[in-house]
Amino acid sequence: MPRVCGSCSSYRAFGLFLVSLLFGGSGLAGQDAVPAPKPPHKKHLNKALEPPPQTFTLVGAGDIAWCNDLAGAEATAKLIEQIPGTVFAAGDLAYENGSDEEFRNCYGTTWGRFKDRTYPTPGNHEYETGPAGGYFRYWGERAGELGKGYYSFDLGAWHIMALNTNCNSKALGGCAKDSPEETWLREDLAAHPAACILAFGHHALFSSGLSPRHAIHPELRQFWRDLYEAHADLVLAGHEHSYERFAPQDPDGRVDPARGIREIVAGTGGKDHTVLGFAQPNSEVRDDSTFGVLKLTLSPDRYVWEFIPVPGKSFRDSGSGLCHNHPTSKP
């Protein structure tokens, strides 16, 4: 017959009593000695949903505020209101002439709400009445050096280059090899050999716009050569009032999945729509009837793109690519 411990039950009760003192339970048999864990605080849940600290958002478009009809610019501005992060504005920001009044009353009342987090570049309409005076007065130091309009900045592992693609401007000095801007571009790229590289400007080297003279700008090829040699990842543009994404390619338009630059044209900021022509080689996705913004999520080793349309439109585009200069992307 098994031995019975006469004092065991009292020891057990005393042990439960000690547990209750330590953990806030009742200490009574048949009840939980340790309370159930509290649910996570809402603040902690929100923090868990935040992107990693080295990930940054860049969002924007070109061809934005038309003073004759601000509905498009207002609709895309409402999209950006819901997207925290850095904004890019890829030229032709205040139609028709980029005057002080147009910037104040048209761009300023729409996308101007994000001025303190926006990095701009000038378009051809900013030069309609001279050397972009209204543009430089509106943006001040955010536009780079007065009269030049090209500069760079960093978002984590990404080096972002804002280009002035108005190559016919006498004040700019052109875009050919050894021009002031091309020299700056080459030197700035050399100073950031390990960075992921993104450049944005108004005009595009590649585009399927209906008028090739308006859509395709071979004067930018030297810029592309410099960017390609530095293993740049992305070039963003506007000018054509449409959306178009190209496969990674070299400056001469040859597909290059390993080292090629992906170009995305997003002239969808709200001015109006222009018709696309026949698809150029390497054009992957096109749309010429939707206002919206291009959102980029930039991580240390990759990027993710997403075209977000205004309400009522269904066209979307999304995907991802690797940063060429990240160690894991190199052969």
Steps between C-alpha positions, in 0.01 A plus 500: 500500500649836398621733771281798570658835586283650765643850469523517118164668455594779739834546317314524171258761633788704645682485161196627315472781751860606428435492124200726549714753683764498228271515196186666622278187488253388763713213625188286549479149367297474177578858394775635268807591700641715213275754321455477121738722304368840398429560127768702315465873530367668186820705479705181479275359228542813290876485547503141376334612175752775432761437227854412607704807604724479189204502260383828345205610289531723194175598328407744226438574133551772242271732300283612787308825552306649207347828606209459255388183677650394833282191548774259390768656720264508796417130454866393493577730795238311704687177423827644629329625816457133594861400423770612745851538364697708251330651195656549155350747251629427149453828317221701334363574842297818430339554159526676269815699569620423851438859606502622860121526492455149356730348757326685780136445395513166318792284611504662843136417573534134397843333521637804680357350818802264495761762415710433809548133402523544122805491272423658161648514151403755233313418181488682170195703606704652782722646223218638283562862600873492578747313719241347738486805727163414655617146570819606679322770698231260617735218604800698624777275633293186439558543126878480526734776391326797337490465122623139502220298652694175540605355834502174698399366840492169687223275628670230702706281266363687196664797330234706322598732213266778387591587140420809296418352160432830323810452288416783259519761775796733440524568873537126564777446247360186336521132594787380281818344632708747706210744529464647852216268598654188344829570680313541829306178437812298428682633807201453730457141387871432557464630855230239577638173361316271741159667494181388332433765232173663391478805270194704406440784258228629270589364156550133410758334279250224418125545452218377276330838475310568178748766384859366514635855497314571822541156655860395434800711607832363370681802645471319835700199385825619658325532836384142456853386413630650823217343700545163331873494573421571865249207507196724551170324560216738413426808290165678548355757260186683391434723194272247332166522680476126542651207687756265350746250644799361311703186560856556628709613203830664408536857363460371145172327572626142522340278764737438788342309791826489697617863485228689314320812625124479542324816376150593615314794346235639734364821349178425683488779757172655380547735201327293232554186290695462176466204266770236479624377162642163402691331779874559488737204552515378860179679600329268747194686636318810369191705581388840373170557679575497873618765743696362792830489686802271492596366843846351551608309809879516524684239707876442534500219242191556284214724393126445460286713270124553501288726282201618704206638296253767608163371624278361227789370287611139487841513329782393729857384464743354751817296528849495647866499407840459663754772574795442265761631744388291795751220574235228466414620148853480364628185326 
